[in-house]
Amino acid sequence: MARPPPPPVVVSTPSSSAFSSTGKRSRASIIRRQPVATPHAPFISSKLVRWLPLSTILDCNTMPMLPIPRIGHCAVMLNSKLVMFGGGNQQIMHELLVFDIPSKTWSMPQEKGDIPVGRASYGMDAIGNKIFVFGGIIEHGYYVNVLYQLDVDSWTWTKLNPTGEIPCARHGHSFTRLNDSFFVFGGLTDDTPNPPRMELPRFLGDFFKLSVSSNLEEISWEIPTVFGSMPGPRESHSAVAHSSSSRRFNRLIIYGGMCGMRLNDLYIMDVDTRV
């Protein structure tokens, strides 16, 4: 007998009054919810090694808060919490949301410091309890190359001023942590002289390393010298890091993306030998 379809997940949907000109949305707007039949947020069971829609283990009608549907956001896992930021749905959004795995609940922490405007299609990864956010699109035709740090112990944002050769403004790039460094590859920029930049788009195939000192006080960009066959320019690709437990080898793996056409190529680079 065929399994019945899962019940619809209740998610909030944005209204025009829910957004400010900076993409920020009020706490009240995220609690307004309307039934939407299509999305089923998955939750992975490590014991069963299979995906489960959250709708099968949660009563979404009684949850105090659910994120609205979105694209272009990022999320990182810190201990038992999933931290998600930004994205877009009709407009670019600023939302910092936390999903607590043990309690299976969403929350919106009180942010402090140099709180960034909303963004989508950016890069985000973490070292310890510090989340780093780079680049992205903050408004149609407006790309950035600013670097932020978020301390999740106090939910305090800091706008960083790294030294070195800073990447140009971009979105759709990868931003991947490997040990104590981050690696940026590719993305999409626009060579139009002034924003909004929408007339001269250019796919990027450049490669940057962001080095972070152990005390997080020294942060610098550089363009590493690499060898072998580099991936071609692209955006919206995936990149993951692979490091052995002894750190005897450290690899960066890039797959797919697009550059006028969809790509399905795979590249592996040894970060130590840069091949």
C-alpha positions in Angstrom: 0.0 0.0 0.0 1.3 3.4 -0.9 2.3 5.6 2.0 0.1 8.7 2.4 1.8 12.0 1.8 3.0 13.8 4.9 0.8 16.6 6.2 1.5 20.1 5.1 4.1 22.0 7.2 2.8 25.3 8.5 5.4 28.1 7.7 5.2 31.8 7.9 4.9 33.9 4.7 6.1 37.4 4.4 4.0 40.5 3.8 5.1 43.7 2.4 4.8 45.4 5.7 7.1 42.9 7.4 10.2 44.3 5.8 12.2 47.4 6.3 14.2 49.1 3.6 17.3 47.3 4.9 15.8 43.9 4.6 15.2 43.6 8.4 12.1 41.9 9.6 10.3 42.3 12.9 10.0 39.5 15.4 6.2 39.7 15.1 6.3 39.0 11.4 8.1 35.7 11.8 5.4 34.4 14.1 2.5 35.0 11.6 2.0 31.7 9.9 -0.1 30.5 7.0 -0.4 26.9 5.8 1.8 26.0 2.8 1.6 22.5 1.4 4.9 22.2 -0.4 8.0 22.5 1.9 8.8 19.7 4.3 11.9 20.6 6.4 14.0 17.5 6.8 15.7 16.3 9.9 18.4 13.6 9.6 18.4 10.8 12.1 22.0 9.8 12.8 20.9 6.4 14.3 18.7 5.4 11.4 20.8 7.2 8.8 17.8 8.5 6.9 16.0 11.7 6.3 12.8 12.5 8.2 10.5 15.5 7.5 10.2 17.6 10.6 6.5 17.5 10.1 6.5 13.8 11.1 8.1 14.5 14.5 6.9 18.0 15.4 3.5 19.5 15.8 4.2 22.5 13.5 0.8 24.0 14.3 1.8 24.5 18.0 5.4 25.7 17.4 5.8 29.4 18.4 8.0 30.2 15.5 9.0 28.8 12.1 11.3 30.4 9.5 9.6 31.5 6.3 10.6 29.8 3.0 13.9 31.2 1.6 16.8 30.7 -0.8 20.4 31.9 -0.7 20.8 31.6 3.0 23.6 29.7 4.9 23.7 27.6 8.0 26.4 26.2 10.2 26.3 23.6 13.0 27.8 24.6 16.4 27.5 21.9 19.1 23.8 21.1 19.2 22.6 24.2 17.5 22.0 25.0 13.8 22.7 28.7 13.2 21.1 30.2 10.0 21.4 33.7 8.6 19.8 35.7 5.8 18.5 34.6 2.5 15.8 35.9 0.3 12.0 35.6 -0.2 10.7 38.5 -2.3 13.3 40.6 -0.6 16.7 40.1 1.0 16.1 39.3 4.6 18.1 39.9 7.8 17.3 37.1 10.2 19.6 35.3 12.6 17.8 32.1 13.5 18.8 29.2 15.7 17.4 25.6 15.6 18.1 23.7 18.9 18.5 20.0 18.0 17.6 18.5 21.5 14.5 20.6 22.0 13.7 20.8 18.2 12.7 24.5 18.5 13.6 27.6 16.6 14.6 30.9 18.3 15.8 34.4 17.3 18.6 35.5 19.5 19.1 39.2 20.5 22.0 40.5 18.4 24.5 43.2 19.3 27.4 45.0 17.8 28.0 45.7 14.1 24.9 43.9 12.9 25.1 43.4 9.1 22.3 44.1 6.8 20.5 41.2 5.2 22.2 39.3 2.5 21.9 36.2 0.3 24.2 34.0 -1.8 27.1 34.8 0.6 29.7 32.6 2.3 29.5 31.5 6.0 31.6 29.1 8.1 32.9 28.8 11.7 36.0 28.4 13.8 35.1 27.4 17.3 32.3 29.6 18.6 33.0 32.3 16.0 31.0 32.4 12.7 32.5 34.3 9.8 30.4 35.8 7.0 31.8 37.0 3.7 30.4 38.7 0.6 27.0 38.2 -0.9 24.2 40.3 -2.4 22.5 42.8 -0.1 20.1 44.3 -2.7 19.4 43.7 -6.4 22.6 44.7 -8.1 24.5 45.5 -4.9 27.3 43.0 -4.1 29.7 43.3 -1.1 33.1 42.0 -0.1 32.8 42.8 3.7 33.8 40.3 6.3 31.9 39.9 9.6 32.4 37.8 12.7 29.7 36.6 15.0 30.4 35.5 18.6 27.7 32.9 19.3 28.4 33.1 23.1 27.1 36.7 23.2 25.5 37.0 19.8 27.8 39.9 19.1 28.7 40.9 15.5 32.0 42.5 14.6 32.9 44.0 11.2 36.4 42.9 10.5 39.2 44.8 8.6 41.5 42.1 7.3 44.8 43.0 5.7 46.2 41.7 2.4 44.7 41.3 -1.0 41.0 41.5 -0.5 38.6 39.8 -2.9 36.3 41.9 -5.0 32.6 42.1 -4.2 30.8 39.0 -5.3 28.0 36.5 -4.6 27.6 32.8 -5.4 31.1 32.0 -4.3 32.3 29.3 -1.9 33.7 30.1 1.5 35.2 27.0 3.1 37.0 26.5 6.4 39.9 24.1 6.5 41.7 24.0 9.9 42.4 27.6 10.8 41.9 29.2 7.4 39.1 29.9 5.0 39.2 29.5 1.2 37.2 31.6 -1.3 36.7 30.4 -4.8 34.8 31.9 -7.7 31.4 33.6 -7.7 29.8 36.3 -9.8 30.6 40.0 -9.9 29.7 42.9 -12.2 32.1 45.4 -13.8 29.5 48.1 -14.1 31.3 51.2 -12.6 28.5 52.1 -10.1 25.8 50.2 -8.3 23.3 48.8 -9.0 25.6 46.6 -11.0 23.5 44.6 -13.5 25.0 45.3 -16.9 28.5 43.7 -17.0 28.3 40.4 -15.1 31.5 38.4 -14.9 32.0 34.9 -13.6 35.1 34.6 -11.3 37.6 31.8 -11.1 40.0 33.4 -8.6 41.1 31.8 -5.4 41.8 33.4 -2.0 42.9 32.3 1.4 41.8 34.0 4.6 44.3 33.2 7.5 43.1 33.6 11.0 45.4 33.6 14.0 44.8 31.4 17.0 43.7 34.4 19.1 41.5 35.7 16.2 43.3 39.0 16.4 45.3 38.7 13.1 43.2 38.1 10.0 44.7 38.5 6.5 43.8 37.7 2.9 46.3 36.3 0.3 46.2 34.9 -3.2 48.0 31.5 -2.9 50.1 30.3 -5.8 48.5 27.1 -7.1 49.5 24.5 -9.6 47.8 22.0 -11.8 44.5 22.5 -13.6 42.4 25.0 -11.8 38.6 24.9 -12.0 37.2 27.4 -14.5 35.2 30.5 -13.5 31.8 29.7 -12.0 29.2 30.5 -9.4 26.7 28.6 -7.3 29.1 25.6 -7.0 29.7 23.5 -3.9 33.0 23.3 -2.0 33.9 21.1 1.0 37.1 20.5 3.0 38.5 17.1 3.9 41.3 16.8 6.5 42.7 13.7 8.0 42.6 13.3 11.8 46.4 13.8 11.9 46.2 16.6 9.4 48.6 14.7 7.2 46.6 15.7 4.2 44.2 18.6 3.7 42.0 18.8 0.6 39.5 21.2 -0.9 36.9 19.6 -3.2 34.9 21.7 -5.7 31.9 20.4 -7.7 29.6 21.8 -10.3 28.2 25.3 -10.5 27.4 27.4 -13.5 29.2 29.6 -16.0 26.6 30.3 -18.8 25.8 26.6 -18.5 25.4 24.0 -15.7 28.6 22.2 -14.8 29.2 18.7 -13.4 33.0 18.7 -13.1 34.9 17.8 -10.0 38.2 19.2 -8.7 40.4 18.2 -5.8 43.3 20.3 -4.5 45.8 19.4 -1.9 46.0 22.5 0.1 49.5 21.8 1.5 51.1 21.2 -1.9 48.6 23.5 -3.7 48.1 21.0 -6.6 
